[in-house]
Amino acid sequence: MKKIHLLLIKAFIRPFFVTFFIVMFILLMFFLFKYIDDLIGKGFEWYT
């Protein structure tokens, strides 16, 4: 590969992975907040 291709790949790989993991973390938090009652168990009121 040419040097310019390597520089472009290096420039875009890090922001791609950072954005990917931030989005995955946000989606995981949405899932956990949606199903928190099922995961912990019945009768537990954490929002009182």
C-alpha positions as CSV (number, residue, x, y, z in Angstrom):
1,M,0.0,0.0,0.0
2,K,1.0,3.5,-0.5
3,K,2.0,5.6,2.5
4,I,-1.0,7.9,2.0
5,H,-3.4,4.9,2.3
6,L,-1.8,3.9,5.5
7,L,-2.1,7.4,6.9
8,L,-5.8,7.6,6.0
9,I,-6.5,4.2,7.5
10,K,-4.7,5.2,10.7
11,A,-6.6,8.5,10.8
12,F,-10.0,6.8,10.6
13,I,-9.6,3.6,12.6
14,R,-9.3,5.2,16.0
15,P,-12.3,7.5,15.8
16,F,-14.3,4.6,14.3
17,F,-13.6,2.3,17.2
18,V,-14.1,5.1,19.8
19,T,-17.5,6.0,18.3
20,F,-18.4,2.3,18.0
21,F,-17.8,1.6,21.7
22,I,-19.6,4.7,22.8
23,V,-22.7,3.7,20.8
24,M,-22.5,0.2,22.1
25,F,-22.3,1.4,25.7
26,I,-25.3,3.7,25.2
27,L,-27.4,0.9,23.7
28,L,-26.3,-1.5,26.5
29,M,-27.5,1.1,29.1
30,F,-30.9,1.5,27.3
31,F,-31.3,-2.3,27.4
32,L,-30.3,-2.5,31.1
33,F,-32.7,0.3,32.1
34,K,-35.5,-1.3,30.1
35,Y,-35.1,-4.8,31.6
36,I,-33.8,-3.9,35.0
37,D,-36.8,-5.3,36.8
38,D,-36.5,-8.6,35.0
39,L,-32.8,-8.8,35.7
40,I,-33.0,-8.0,39.4
41,G,-36.2,-9.7,40.3
42,K,-39.8,-9.0,41.1
43,G,-40.8,-6.7,44.0
44,F,-37.6,-4.6,44.1
45,E,-38.4,-0.9,43.8
46,W,-35.3,1.0,43.1
47,Y,-37.0,4.2,42.1
48,T,-38.7,5.1,45.4
